[in-house]
Amino acid sequence: MKYWRGYLTAGILAALTWGIMEFAKAHTALVDMIYPYFTRLIQNTLADWSSGAGFCLWQVLAVLLVVVGIASIVLMIVFKWNFVQWLGWVLAGCTLIFTLHTGMYGLNSHAGPLADDIRLTVSDHPYTTTELVEATIYFRDMANTLATQVPRDEAGKPDYPSFQEMADIAGQGFQTLTYDYSYSVFAGSTAPVKELGWADMYTSMGITGVTMPLTGEAAVNPNIPVVSIPFTMCHEMAHRMCISYERDANLAAFLACRVHTDPVFQYSGYFMAFRYCYNALAGMGSSAAENAAKQIYNGINDELLADLADYRKFFAEHRDEDAANLANSVNDRYIKVSGDESGTASYSEVCNLLVSWHIQEIYLPAHQDEVKQFDPLDKNQVDLGG
């Protein structure tokens, strides 16, 4: 029996985790009312604790776990421990980590969408080509304007502050959203994000950032194109605020960058929003969308055009296909297990949210004078036929 205690422990933990996730899936309204606030408090506490270290504590812990694992294998060989018993306790340890993750963060995938928290109306039907075109033009024009306002070097490349300087002020946008817009969903930790260690490895995988709920750390790959770093900082910070879905974290990052006082953050937000919408438009496949995408592309100014080219070139040159495919597969599986059936496709699904935001916050206010007031005596507005 003693040989199977590890497996029994792993089984109990796995059953407990499965039960919690099924309960959350069946009671999303209850989860949305309580769980995000509870986990946000945990993340705030962990972020305050881990912010004292200038490096990612979770990466150190990961190395220690590997060392402990290797040491246990050596001890198993030296002292002739039973392999079946050893493997059982390894499985129990791995299951315990996933159970802790689920309890401390993972159920946020079963909470309500960000759109509900920020009073954003999202249509049940997909956006039309016209709606996407108008949103894409708006994001392009804003990116065009801001591209000329950010600091640049003599070669015209973005000349941004240091990583740490940007990290120190990245939370400003979320504070504005919380206190000026009354969006309580963003009332989480704004502790500076950290530089992701082993950046070259993550770059080859196409990974731009990682948030680790077990330590309350949000980290960004410092090697990625500088124009996207402010947006990515806000994206990972949004995850730490218990905004779980990737599409929601992308929308949160855009909103935080948009209201930031620094043009560097504003440009990063509109730059990424334009990329998401333009790529969606170019990928629609219809001739109308293709022609619209060409016209929009022709309206990109030199600064934005150069930054887009540099962004594409960076990932094309540094991406290792095998490593990237493996990382994408693992990430896709993790997202789906956590409760989002879209998997990694959820990153680009922010386009629907961006189009909805544009309609509600930009298009409708600008055209409200065109909305004709109802007149009960106007035969064109009232059916007088009985």
Buried (B, 14 or more C-beta within 10 A) or exposed (E): EEEEEBBEBBBEBBEBBEEBBEEBEEEBEEBBEEBBBEBBEBBBEBBEBBBEEEBBBBBEEEEEEEEEEEEBBEEBEEEEBEEEBBBBBBBBBBBBEBBBBBBBBBBBBBBBBBBEBBEBEBEEEEBEBEBBBBBBBBBBBBBBBBBEEBEBEEEEBBEBBEBEEBBBBBBBBBBBBBEEEEBBBBBBBBBBBBBBBEBEBBBBBBBBBBBBBBBBBBBBBBBBBBBBBBBBBBBBBBBBBBBBBBBBBBBBBBBBBBBBEBBBBBBBBBBBBBBBBBEBBBEBEEEEBBEBBEEBBEEBBEBBEBBBEBBEEBBEEBBBEEBBEEBBEEBBEEBBBBBBEBBBEBBBBBBBBBBBBBBBEBBEEEEEEEEEEEEEEEEEEEEEEE
